[in-house]
Amino acid sequence: MMYHRPVLLKESVDGLNITENGVYVDVTFGGGGHSKEILKRLGDGGKLVAFDQDEDALQNTINDERFTLINENYRFIKQFLKFYGIRKVDGILADFGVSSHQFDQPNRGFSTRFDANLDMRMSQRNKLSAYKVVNKYGYDALRKVLFEYGELRNANAMAKAIIDARTEHPINTTLELKAVLGEFLPKAKEHKILAQVYQAIRIEVNQEVESSKEFLSQTPELLS
Ligand SMILES: C[S@@+](CC[C@H](N)C(=O)[O-])C[C@H]1O[C@@H](n2cnc3c(N)ncnc32)[C@H](O)[C@@H]1O
Protein backbone atom coordinates (compact mmCIF):
# COMPACT_ATOMS: atom_id res chain seq x y z
CA MET A 1 0.00 0.00 0.00
CA MET A 2 1.27 3.48 -0.84
CA TYR A 3 2.59 5.30 2.25
CA HIS A 4 1.24 8.72 1.25
CA ARG A 5 0.32 10.48 -1.98
CA PRO A 6 1.71 14.01 -1.68
CA VAL A 7 -0.72 16.84 -2.34
CA LEU A 8 0.09 19.88 -4.50
CA LEU A 9 3.50 18.34 -5.08
CA LYS A 10 4.67 20.50 -7.95
CA GLU A 11 3.01 23.70 -6.73
CA SER A 12 4.39 23.51 -3.19
CA VAL A 13 7.93 22.69 -4.32
CA ASP A 14 7.72 25.44 -6.99
CA GLY A 15 6.95 27.78 -4.10
CA LEU A 16 10.36 27.05 -2.57
CA ASN A 17 12.08 28.65 -5.57
CA ILE A 18 14.91 26.16 -5.24
CA THR A 19 18.43 27.30 -5.98
CA GLU A 20 20.90 24.56 -6.92
CA ASN A 21 23.19 24.88 -3.91
CA GLY A 22 20.60 25.91 -1.36
CA VAL A 23 19.73 24.35 2.00
CA TYR A 24 16.11 23.23 2.43
CA VAL A 25 14.03 21.62 5.16
CA ASP A 26 11.00 19.35 4.79
CA VAL A 27 9.56 19.25 8.32
CA THR A 28 6.89 16.62 7.54
CA PHE A 29 8.75 13.91 5.62
CA GLY A 30 6.09 11.14 5.71
CA GLY A 31 6.46 9.03 2.58
CA GLY A 32 9.10 11.41 1.25
CA GLY A 33 7.14 12.56 -1.81
CA HIS A 34 7.95 16.23 -1.33
CA SER A 35 11.54 15.48 -0.30
CA LYS A 36 12.18 13.46 -3.48
CA GLU A 37 10.88 16.32 -5.60
CA ILE A 38 13.12 18.80 -3.77
CA LEU A 39 16.17 16.55 -4.27
CA LYS A 40 15.39 16.31 -8.01
CA ARG A 41 15.71 20.07 -8.27
CA LEU A 42 18.80 20.47 -6.07
CA GLY A 43 22.34 20.45 -7.43
CA ASP A 44 25.29 18.48 -6.07
CA GLY A 45 26.09 21.23 -3.57
CA GLY A 46 22.56 21.44 -2.21
CA LYS A 47 21.30 20.02 1.07
CA LEU A 48 17.94 18.75 2.33
CA VAL A 49 17.16 18.03 5.97
CA ALA A 50 13.84 16.35 6.77
CA PHE A 51 11.95 15.79 10.03
CA ASP A 52 9.27 13.29 10.97
CA GLN A 53 8.36 12.34 14.51
CA ASP A 54 6.81 9.04 13.41
CA GLU A 55 9.26 6.14 13.60
CA ASP A 56 7.42 4.48 10.67
CA ALA A 57 8.56 7.28 8.34
CA LEU A 58 12.16 6.10 8.70
CA GLN A 59 11.39 3.19 6.37
CA ASN A 60 11.09 5.75 3.55
CA THR A 61 14.48 7.35 4.06
CA ILE A 62 16.29 8.37 0.88
CA ASN A 63 19.77 7.15 0.15
CA ASP A 64 21.36 10.37 -1.05
CA GLU A 65 24.36 12.11 0.45
CA ARG A 66 22.64 15.49 0.20
CA PHE A 67 19.85 14.20 2.47
CA THR A 68 19.45 13.83 6.27
CA LEU A 69 16.31 12.49 7.99
CA ILE A 70 15.75 13.38 11.65
CA ASN A 71 13.21 11.36 13.65
CA GLU A 72 12.12 14.28 15.83
CA ASN A 73 9.35 16.78 16.34
CA TYR A 74 9.64 19.88 14.15
CA ARG A 75 9.09 22.02 17.24
CA PHE A 76 12.83 21.49 17.87
CA ILE A 77 13.86 22.56 14.35
CA LYS A 78 16.46 25.16 15.32
CA GLN A 79 18.16 22.96 17.90
CA PHE A 80 18.51 19.99 15.52
CA LEU A 81 19.64 22.06 12.55
CA LYS A 82 22.27 23.62 14.80
CA PHE A 83 23.45 20.13 15.74
CA TYR A 84 24.07 19.55 12.02
CA GLY A 85 25.88 22.88 11.73
CA ILE A 86 23.00 24.66 9.97
CA ARG A 87 21.97 28.12 11.18
CA LYS A 88 20.30 29.51 8.05
CA VAL A 89 18.19 27.83 5.38
CA ASP A 90 16.82 28.88 1.99
CA GLY A 91 13.37 27.35 2.31
CA ILE A 92 11.13 25.26 4.57
CA LEU A 93 8.24 23.05 3.48
CA ALA A 94 5.53 21.91 5.90
CA ASP A 95 2.69 19.55 4.93
CA PHE A 96 0.85 19.48 8.27
CA GLY A 97 -1.43 16.71 9.48
CA VAL A 98 -1.63 12.95 9.31
CA SER A 99 -0.27 10.70 6.55
CA SER A 100 -2.39 8.12 4.72
CA HIS A 101 -0.14 5.49 6.26
CA GLN A 102 -1.09 6.63 9.77
CA PHE A 103 -4.79 6.51 8.85
CA ASP A 104 -4.42 3.09 7.21
CA GLN A 105 -2.78 1.34 10.19
CA PRO A 106 -5.76 -0.01 12.18
CA ASN A 107 -3.82 -0.40 15.46
CA ARG A 108 -2.82 3.28 15.61
CA GLY A 109 -6.37 4.41 16.27
CA PHE A 110 -6.42 7.37 13.84
CA SER A 111 -9.20 6.12 11.59
CA THR A 112 -12.94 5.91 12.13
CA ARG A 113 -12.84 2.84 9.85
CA PHE A 114 -11.33 0.50 12.44
CA ASP A 115 -11.77 -0.52 16.05
CA ALA A 116 -8.53 0.04 17.98
CA ASN A 117 -7.12 0.96 21.35
CA LEU A 118 -7.34 4.70 21.97
CA ASP A 119 -3.84 5.70 20.87
CA MET A 120 -3.49 8.33 18.05
CA ARG A 121 0.15 9.12 18.86
CA MET A 122 2.24 10.11 15.86
CA SER A 123 5.37 9.26 17.83
CA GLN A 124 5.57 6.19 20.04
CA ARG A 125 7.67 8.30 22.46
CA ASN A 126 4.73 10.61 23.09
CA LYS A 127 3.52 10.20 26.68
CA LEU A 128 0.04 11.53 25.97
CA SER A 129 -2.38 9.15 24.21
CA ALA A 130 -6.03 9.28 23.22
CA TYR A 131 -6.70 6.97 26.18
CA LYS A 132 -5.36 9.61 28.59
CA VAL A 133 -7.28 12.45 26.97
CA VAL A 134 -10.55 10.50 27.02
CA ASN A 135 -10.14 8.89 30.45
CA LYS A 136 -8.11 11.39 32.49
CA TYR A 137 -8.99 14.90 31.28
CA GLY A 138 -11.47 16.83 33.42
CA TYR A 139 -14.74 18.18 32.04
CA ASP A 140 -13.41 21.64 31.15
CA ALA A 141 -10.30 20.38 29.40
CA LEU A 142 -12.28 17.78 27.47
CA ARG A 143 -15.00 20.13 26.25
CA LYS A 144 -12.36 22.67 25.23
CA VAL A 145 -10.57 20.05 23.11
CA LEU A 146 -13.82 18.96 21.44
CA PHE A 147 -14.98 22.52 20.83
CA GLU A 148 -11.74 24.16 19.73
CA TYR A 149 -10.13 21.35 17.74
CA GLY A 150 -13.25 19.53 16.55
CA GLU A 151 -15.59 22.54 16.20
CA LEU A 152 -18.29 20.35 17.73
CA ARG A 153 -21.46 22.23 18.63
CA ASN A 154 -22.30 19.60 21.25
CA ALA A 155 -18.87 19.70 22.87
CA ASN A 156 -20.21 20.31 26.39
CA ALA A 157 -22.77 17.50 26.27
CA MET A 158 -20.27 15.14 24.64
CA ALA A 159 -17.69 15.84 27.36
CA LYS A 160 -20.34 15.11 29.99
CA ALA A 161 -21.33 11.84 28.30
CA ILE A 162 -17.68 10.74 28.28
CA ILE A 163 -17.18 11.65 31.96
CA ASP A 164 -20.41 9.83 32.95
CA ALA A 165 -19.49 6.71 30.99
CA ARG A 166 -15.97 6.45 32.33
CA THR A 167 -17.08 6.60 35.96
CA GLU A 168 -18.60 3.15 35.25
CA HIS A 169 -15.50 1.76 33.53
CA PRO A 170 -12.62 3.11 31.40
CA ILE A 171 -13.21 3.77 27.71
CA ASN A 172 -10.55 1.62 26.07
CA THR A 173 -11.26 1.50 22.37
CA THR A 174 -12.45 3.68 19.50
CA LEU A 175 -15.59 1.54 19.20
CA GLU A 176 -16.36 2.04 22.91
CA LEU A 177 -15.93 5.80 22.46
CA LYS A 178 -18.31 5.71 19.50
CA ALA A 179 -20.89 3.84 21.60
CA VAL A 180 -20.57 6.41 24.42
CA LEU A 181 -21.21 9.23 21.93
CA GLY A 182 -24.00 7.32 20.16
CA GLU A 183 -26.73 9.86 20.96
CA PHE A 184 -24.74 12.60 19.15
CA LEU A 185 -24.20 10.55 16.01
CA PRO A 186 -27.33 10.58 13.83
CA LYS A 187 -26.93 8.06 11.00
CA ALA A 188 -26.75 10.67 8.23
CA LYS A 189 -23.93 12.59 9.96
CA GLU A 190 -22.27 9.80 11.90
CA HIS A 191 -19.08 9.69 9.90
CA LYS A 192 -18.62 13.47 9.74
CA ILE A 193 -19.15 14.05 13.46
CA LEU A 194 -17.01 11.09 14.47
CA ALA A 195 -14.23 12.38 12.21
CA GLN A 196 -14.44 15.75 14.01
CA VAL A 197 -14.19 13.97 17.39
CA TYR A 198 -11.14 12.00 16.22
CA GLN A 199 -9.53 15.12 14.78
CA ALA A 200 -9.99 16.99 18.07
CA ILE A 201 -8.47 14.20 20.16
CA ARG A 202 -5.61 13.68 17.69
CA ILE A 203 -4.68 17.39 17.69
CA GLU A 204 -4.59 17.35 21.49
CA VAL A 205 -2.66 14.06 21.77
CA ASN A 206 0.04 15.30 19.41
CA GLN A 207 -0.01 18.87 20.74
CA GLU A 208 -0.26 19.96 17.12
CA VAL A 209 -1.14 23.59 17.81
CA GLU A 210 1.65 24.10 20.36
CA SER A 211 4.23 22.32 18.16
CA SER A 212 3.27 24.31 15.09
CA LYS A 213 3.39 27.62 16.97
CA GLU A 214 6.84 26.82 18.36
CA PHE A 215 8.03 25.72 14.92
CA LEU A 216 6.68 28.82 13.18
CA SER A 217 8.22 31.15 15.76
CA GLN A 218 11.69 29.83 14.83
CA THR A 219 11.31 30.14 11.06
CA PRO A 220 11.91 33.91 10.61
CA GLU A 221 15.40 33.62 12.12
CA LEU A 222 16.24 30.50 10.09
CA LEU A 223 15.09 32.10 6.85
CA SER A 224 16.59 35.57 7.43
C1 LIG B 1 0.63 14.87 5.62
S1 LIG B 1 1.99 13.89 6.10
C2 LIG B 1 3.29 14.45 5.07
C3 LIG B 1 3.45 13.67 3.81
C4 LIG B 1 4.67 14.03 3.00
N1 LIG B 1 4.67 15.41 2.56
C5 LIG B 1 4.82 13.11 1.79
O1 LIG B 1 5.09 13.61 0.69
O2 LIG B 1 4.68 11.90 1.96
C6 LIG B 1 2.46 14.60 7.64
C7 LIG B 1 3.65 13.93 8.30
O3 LIG B 1 4.15 14.85 9.27
C8 LIG B 1 4.49 14.16 10.43
N2 LIG B 1 4.34 15.11 11.53
C9 LIG B 1 3.20 15.67 11.98
N3 LIG B 1 3.45 16.50 13.00
C10 LIG B 1 4.79 16.47 13.20
C11 LIG B 1 5.67 17.13 14.12
N4 LIG B 1 5.21 17.96 15.05
N5 LIG B 1 6.99 16.89 14.02
C12 LIG B 1 7.47 16.03 13.08
N6 LIG B 1 6.70 15.37 12.21
C13 LIG B 1 5.37 15.59 12.26
C14 LIG B 1 3.53 13.00 10.51
O4 LIG B 1 4.09 11.94 11.26
C15 LIG B 1 3.34 12.64 9.03
O5 LIG B 1 4.20 11.62 8.62
The ligand as an SDF file (V2000), in Angstrom:
LIG
                    3D

 27 29  0  0  0  0  0  0  0  0999 V2000
    0.6260   14.8740    5.6170 C   0  0  0  0  0  0  0  0  0  0  0  0
    1.9860   13.8860    6.1000 S   0  0  0  0  0  0  0  0  0  0  0  0
    3.2940   14.4520    5.0680 C   0  0  0  0  0  0  0  0  0  0  0  0
    3.4480   13.6730    3.8080 C   0  0  0  0  0  0  0  0  0  0  0  0
    4.6660   14.0340    2.9960 C   0  0  0  0  0  0  0  0  0  0  0  0
    4.6720   15.4090    2.5580 N   0  0  0  0  0  0  0  0  0  0  0  0
    4.8180   13.1090    1.7930 C   0  0  0  0  0  0  0  0  0  0  0  0
    5.0890   13.6090    0.6910 O   0  0  0  0  0  0  0  0  0  0  0  0
    4.6760   11.8980    1.9570 O   0  0  0  0  0  0  0  0  0  0  0  0
    2.4600   14.6040    7.6360 C   0  0  0  0  0  0  0  0  0  0  0  0
    3.6500   13.9310    8.2990 C   0  0  0  0  0  0  0  0  0  0  0  0
    4.1530   14.8460    9.2650 O   0  0  0  0  0  0  0  0  0  0  0  0
    4.4930   14.1610   10.4320 C   0  0  0  0  0  0  0  0  0  0  0  0
    4.3440   15.1100   11.5340 N   0  0  0  0  0  0  0  0  0  0  0  0
    3.1990   15.6690   11.9790 C   0  0  0  0  0  0  0  0  0  0  0  0
    3.4470   16.4950   13.0040 N   0  0  0  0  0  0  0  0  0  0  0  0
    4.7910   16.4720   13.2020 C   0  0  0  0  0  0  0  0  0  0  0  0
    5.6670   17.1290   14.1180 C   0  0  0  0  0  0  0  0  0  0  0  0
    5.2070   17.9610   15.0490 N   0  0  0  0  0  0  0  0  0  0  0  0
    6.9900   16.8880   14.0210 N   0  0  0  0  0  0  0  0  0  0  0  0
    7.4720   16.0300   13.0840 C   0  0  0  0  0  0  0  0  0  0  0  0
    6.6970   15.3660   12.2060 N   0  0  0  0  0  0  0  0  0  0  0  0
    5.3700   15.5900   12.2580 C   0  0  0  0  0  0  0  0  0  0  0  0
    3.5340   12.9980   10.5060 C   0  0  0  0  0  0  0  0  0  0  0  0
    4.0920   11.9410   11.2620 O   0  0  0  0  0  0  0  0  0  0  0  0
    3.3360   12.6410    9.0320 C   0  0  0  0  0  0  0  0  0  0  0  0
    4.2030   11.6200    8.6250 O   0  0  0  0  0  0  0  0  0  0  0  0
  1  2  1  0
  2  3  1  0
  2 10  1  0
  3  4  1  0
  4  5  1  0
  5  6  1  0
  5  7  1  0
  7  8  2  0
  7  9  1  0
 10 11  1  0
 11 12  1  0
 11 26  1  0
 12 13  1  0
 13 14  1  0
 13 24  1  0
 14 15  1  0
 14 23  1  0
 15 16  2  0
 16 17  1  0
 17 18  1  0
 17 23  2  0
 18 19  1  0
 18 20  2  0
 20 21  1  0
 21 22  2  0
 22 23  1  0
 24 25  1  0
 24 26  1  0
 26 27  1  0
M  CHG  2   2   1   9  -1
M  END
$$$$
